[in-house]
Amino acid sequence: MAKLVSKTYGDALFQLAMEEGKGPQFLEEVECIRQVLGQNPQFGRLMLHPGVAKQEKLKVIQDVFRGRVSDEMAGFLELIVQKERYGDLDAVFQYFISQMKEEQRIGIAYVTSAVELSEAQKGRVLDRLLATTDYLSMEVHYAVDPGLIGGMVIRIKDRVMDSSIRTKLEDLTKQLLQIQLVPEASEGV
């Protein structure tokens, strides 16, 4: 359900940005709002508190954001509060950011390796990702998981490329478990 909500509202914000020709502006505003909200968790608690009336929450949104962000963005935030979807706001913003980056042909990749990659290795990974995709640039997020044993796992959107040793060992184990050993027939019996 949360994914449907983030897609529905994220698509609405994306369509508004495209129709108004304000994609880069909206992207900058969304990233700024996410940063401010992340630094002020008490604001989120206030907006999610069931004891605070919806009208009061709307007034807070207006007081905080009107004049500081575009009228369209302030109106969008008011809509989120009006529809009682504030708890989904970060997911909506994440979806919007991914759509905007896709529109600008900026890929987002998550690379997990067994050990920390050197800058040279990161450069080769980036070059390979750009050569094998249609993106003009790539935002790469690196993580380390020693459980991979070796190799790496790369995720771009819903696509996963797994060349980890752990996965290869798991696949080999599955194949070996499927082999049925048949005792050899004794000669001369």
Secondary structure, DSSP 8 states (H G I E B T S, - for coil): -HHHHHHHHHHHHHHHHHHHT-HHHHHHHHHHHHHHHHH-HHHHHHHH-TTS-HHHHHHHHHHHHBTTB-HHHHHHHHHHHHTT-GGGHHHHHHHHHHHHHHHTTEEEEEEEESS---HHHHHHHHHHHHHHSS-SEEEEEEEE-GGG-SSEEEEETTEEEE--HHHHHHHHHHHHHH--------TT-
